[in-house]
Amino acid sequence: MARENDSTVTEFVLEGLTDRPELQLPLFLFFLGIYGVTAMGNLGMILLITFNSKLQSPKYFFLGNMTFLDLNLSAIDLFYSSVITPKLMENFVWEQNVISYPGCMTQLFFFCFFGTAECYMLTAMAYDRYVALCSPLLYNVTMSPKVCSVLVTGVYIMASIGAVPFTISMIMLFFCEDNVIHHYFCDILPLLKLSCSITYINELLVVLVGGFNALATIMAIIISYAFILCNILQIPSAEGKSKAFSTCGSHLTAVGVSYGSIIFMYFKPSSSSNMAQEKVASVFYTTVIPMLNPLIYSLKNMEVRNVLSKAIGMRYGPLQGSN
């Protein structure tokens, strides 16, 4: 039924993670620590990859952009985290955590943008691993800087295509009297529950657009690793197989953690919906994973550890003093 845009809501109240007073200060300090580690860890990795010639390879180009995807200070783990974490911490300081209607829609857009971008960046990294293990002699030609730039540009284009429909369709909804979002940020499903409009189109978009992005990226990753597995099984030595598997370990860990959180949040039956569980999954996806990215992708890598050790040694001197 058509109606004029007479939505009476000009701001929303974010419910937050908990209303228990004794948990406010510990949780504030906990998330402040996570946010600080996220900023330092990801920014540190970007600087290492940017300014060290030993890490100027396509693999680290994608690693840098993966970190870039979650950063706001230098651009995306921190930006992604910055979209969510500051408002989350406000819940532990103010009695009511208020966000304006435009602010809420902006937060929704960037949440969808960076979440989608991360999925497609994981897919680009899977292709990078496929080329490295299945066509090592052609790696530098296949994964040239131009190709890497095209892939990363494609990632951000797909992220925009994924975020715009959700945001526009949400802006077209009407919100009447109830303005309390039962979450700690402006996520799609909690907002739909508040609307006094018919939300069929929005729910359909979650299934179609969200499902397409999830299915397209996970299928591309599965196909890449199917070829990788076939190639690894042809390696005669156990040591060679182990080295090949270790090359993919950190990426597979990131894929499992990221997609597990997404599926738990958005693709489970509505009858099993539990807001407390959804909040925990959201915290893991929006704040913990960006913090873990430098560890998952980099600190397990011998080359990165060696470069990091040398950088620390140049700044503070050798770890073990010498005459």
C-alpha positions in Angstrom: 0.0 0.0 0.0 1.5 3.4 -1.0 2.0 6.0 1.6 3.9 9.3 1.9 7.3 9.3 3.5 6.0 10.3 6.9 8.4 8.3 9.0 8.5 9.9 12.5 11.8 8.4 13.5 14.8 10.9 13.3 17.2 8.9 15.5 17.6 5.4 16.8 18.7 4.1 20.2 21.2 1.2 20.1 20.5 -1.3 22.8 24.1 -2.5 23.1 25.5 -5.8 24.2 24.4 -5.7 27.9 22.5 -3.6 30.3 24.3 -5.0 33.4 26.1 -2.1 35.1 28.9 -4.2 36.6 30.0 -5.3 33.1 30.1 -1.8 31.5 33.7 -0.8 32.5 35.3 -4.3 31.9 33.7 -4.5 28.4 34.6 -1.0 27.6 38.3 -1.7 28.4 38.1 -5.0 26.6 36.9 -3.5 23.3 39.2 -0.5 23.6 42.1 -3.0 23.8 40.8 -4.9 20.8 40.4 -1.6 18.8 43.9 -0.5 19.7 45.4 -3.9 18.7 43.4 -3.8 15.4 44.7 -0.4 14.5 48.4 -1.1 15.4 48.5 -4.6 14.0 46.9 -3.9 10.6 48.5 -0.5 10.1 51.9 -2.1 11.0 51.4 -4.8 8.4 50.5 -2.3 5.7 53.6 -0.3 6.5 55.8 -3.4 6.4 54.4 -4.6 3.1 54.5 -1.1 1.6 58.1 -0.1 2.6 59.9 -3.5 2.5 61.1 -4.6 -0.9 61.2 -8.3 0.2 57.5 -8.3 0.5 56.7 -6.7 -2.8 55.0 -9.7 -4.4 51.4 -10.3 -5.5 50.8 -12.5 -2.4 51.6 -9.6 -0.1 49.9 -7.1 -2.3 46.6 -9.0 -1.6 47.6 -9.3 2.1 48.0 -5.5 2.2 44.7 -5.0 0.6 43.1 -7.6 2.9 44.3 -5.6 5.9 43.3 -2.4 4.0 39.8 -3.9 3.8 39.4 -3.8 7.6 41.1 -0.5 8.5 39.7 3.2 8.7 42.9 4.9 9.7 44.7 3.9 6.5 41.6 2.8 4.9 39.6 -0.5 5.7 40.4 -3.6 9.0 40.5 -0.3 11.0 37.8 1.4 8.9 35.6 -1.7 9.1 36.2 -1.8 12.8 35.8 1.9 13.1 32.4 1.7 11.6 31.2 -0.5 14.4 33.5 -0.4 17.5 33.3 3.3 18.6 29.5 3.2 18.7 29.7 -0.2 20.5 32.0 1.4 23.2 29.6 4.3 23.6 27.0 1.8 24.9 29.3 1.3 28.0 29.7 5.0 28.7 26.3 6.7 28.0 23.0 5.7 29.5 21.5 5.9 26.0 23.5 5.3 22.8 21.7 7.4 20.2 22.5 7.4 16.5 20.8 9.7 14.0 18.8 8.3 11.1 21.4 9.5 8.5 24.2 8.1 10.7 22.5 4.8 11.0 22.0 4.5 7.2 25.7 5.5 6.7 26.8 2.8 9.2 24.7 0.2 7.4 26.2 1.1 4.0 29.8 0.8 5.2 29.1 -2.3 7.2 27.7 -4.0 4.0 30.4 -2.5 1.8 33.4 -3.7 3.9 31.7 -7.1 4.7 31.1 -7.8 1.0 34.6 -6.5 0.1 36.2 -8.9 2.5 34.4 -11.9 0.9 35.6 -11.0 -2.5 39.1 -10.2 -1.3 39.3 -13.7 0.2 38.3 -15.0 -3.2 41.0 -13.0 -4.9 43.5 -14.4 -2.4 42.3 -18.0 -3.2 43.0 -17.4 -6.9 46.4 -16.0 -5.9 47.2 -19.3 -4.0 45.9 -21.3 -6.9 48.3 -19.6 -9.3 51.2 -19.9 -6.9 50.8 -23.6 -6.3 49.5 -24.8 -9.7 51.4 -22.6 -12.1 54.5 -21.4 -10.1 56.6 -20.8 -13.2 54.0 -18.4 -14.6 53.2 -16.8 -11.2 55.0 -13.4 -11.8 53.4 -13.1 -15.2 49.9 -14.2 -14.3 49.8 -12.2 -11.1 51.4 -9.0 -12.5 50.8 -5.7 -10.7 48.3 -4.8 -13.4 46.3 -8.0 -12.8 46.4 -7.5 -9.1 45.1 -3.9 -9.4 42.3 -5.1 -11.7 41.3 -7.8 -9.2 41.3 -5.3 -6.2 39.3 -2.8 -8.2 36.8 -5.5 -9.0 36.6 -6.3 -5.3 35.5 -2.7 -4.5 33.1 -2.5 -7.4 31.4 -5.7 -6.2 31.3 -4.3 -2.7 29.6 -1.2 -3.9 27.1 -3.2 -5.9 26.4 -5.3 -2.8 26.0 -2.4 -0.4 23.9 0.0 -2.4 20.7 -2.1 -2.8 20.5 -2.8 1.0 21.0 0.8 1.9 18.5 2.2 -0.7 15.8 -0.4 0.1 16.3 0.4 3.9 15.9 4.2 3.3 12.6 3.5 1.5 11.1 1.9 4.6 9.0 3.7 7.2 9.9 3.7 10.9 7.1 4.9 13.2 7.3 5.0 17.0 9.6 2.2 18.1 13.2 3.3 17.6 15.2 1.0 19.9 17.5 -1.3 17.8 18.0 -4.5 19.7 21.6 -4.7 18.6 24.9 -2.7 19.1 24.9 -1.3 15.5 22.6 -0.7 12.5 22.4 -4.2 11.0 19.9 -5.2 8.4 17.7 -7.7 10.3 17.3 -5.7 13.5 16.3 -2.6 11.4 13.7 -4.7 9.5 12.1 -5.7 12.7 11.5 -2.1 13.6 9.9 -1.0 10.4 6.2 -0.5 10.1 6.4 -1.1 6.3 6.2 -4.3 4.4 9.8 -5.6 4.3 9.3 -8.4 1.8 11.6 -6.7 -0.8 14.3 -6.2 1.8 14.2 -9.8 3.0 14.3 -10.9 -0.7 17.4 -8.8 -1.2 19.1 -10.4 1.8 18.5 -13.8 0.2 19.2 -12.9 -3.4 22.1 -10.3 -3.1 23.6 -11.7 0.1 23.1 -15.3 -1.1 24.7 -14.5 -4.5 27.7 -12.8 -2.9 28.2 -15.6 -0.4 27.6 -18.4 -3.0 29.7 -16.9 -5.8 32.7 -16.2 -3.5 32.6 -19.5 -1.6 32.2 -21.5 -4.9 35.2 -19.7 -6.4 37.2 -20.5 -3.3 36.1 -24.2 -3.3 37.0 -24.5 -7.1 40.4 -22.9 -6.5 41.2 -25.3 -3.6 39.9 -28.3 -5.6 42.6 -27.6 -8.2 45.1 -26.9 -5.5 44.3 -30.2 -3.7 44.7 -32.2 -6.9 48.1 -30.5 -7.5 49.3 -31.2 -4.0 48.4 -34.8 -4.2 50.7 -35.2 -7.2 53.7 -34.0 -5.1 55.8 -37.1 -4.4 57.5 -36.1 -1.1 55.6 -35.7 2.2 57.7 -32.6 3.0 56.6 -31.0 -0.3 53.0 -31.7 0.5 53.3 -30.4 4.0 54.9 -27.1 2.7 52.2 -26.7 0.1 49.4 -27.2 2.7 51.1 -24.8 5.1 51.0 -22.1 2.3 47.2 -22.3 2.3 46.6 -22.8 6.0 46.3 -19.2 7.1 43.9 -18.4 4.2 41.7 -21.4 4.9 41.5 -20.4 8.5 40.3 -16.9 7.6 37.8 -18.3 5.1 36.4 -20.7 7.7 36.1 -18.1 10.4 34.6 -15.4 8.2 32.1 -17.5 6.4 31.1 -19.4 9.5 30.2 -16.1 11.2 28.2 -14.9 8.1 26.2 -18.1 7.8 25.4 -18.1 11.5 24.2 -14.5 11.4 22.2 -14.4 8.2 21.4 -17.9 6.8 20.0 -19.8 9.7 16.2 -20.6 10.1 14.3 -17.7 11.7 12.8 -20.2 14.2 16.3 -20.6 15.7 16.9 -16.9 16.0 18.5 -15.8 19.3 19.5 -12.2 19.7 22.2 -13.0 22.3 23.9 -15.5 20.0 23.6 -13.2 17.1 25.3 -10.4 19.0 28.2 -12.7 20.0 28.6 -13.8 16.3 28.5 -10.2 15.2 31.1 -9.2 17.8 33.4 -11.9 16.5 32.9 -10.9 12.9 33.1 -7.1 13.3 35.7 -6.7 16.0 37.7 -9.9 16.7 38.4 -11.0 13.1 39.9 -7.6 12.0 42.2 -7.9 15.0 43.2 -11.4 14.1 44.0 -10.7 10.5 47.6 -9.8 11.0 48.1 -13.0 13.0 46.2 -15.2 10.7 47.8 -13.9 7.5 51.2 -12.7 8.5 52.8 -13.7 11.7 52.7 -17.4 10.7 54.7 -16.5 7.6 58.5 -16.9 8.0 59.3 -14.0 5.6 57.1 -11.6 7.4 58.5 -12.6 10.8 62.0 -12.2 9.6 61.2 -8.7 8.2 59.4 -7.7 11.4 62.3 -8.9 13.5 64.8 -6.9 11.5 62.6 -3.8 11.7 62.4 -4.1 15.5 66.1 -4.7 15.6 66.8 -1.6 13.6 64.5 0.5 15.9 65.5 -0.9 19.3 68.7 -2.8 18.7 69.2 -6.6 18.7 67.0 -8.6 21.0 70.2 -10.1 22.6 72.8 -7.5 23.3 76.2 -7.7 21.6 79.5 -5.9 22.3 
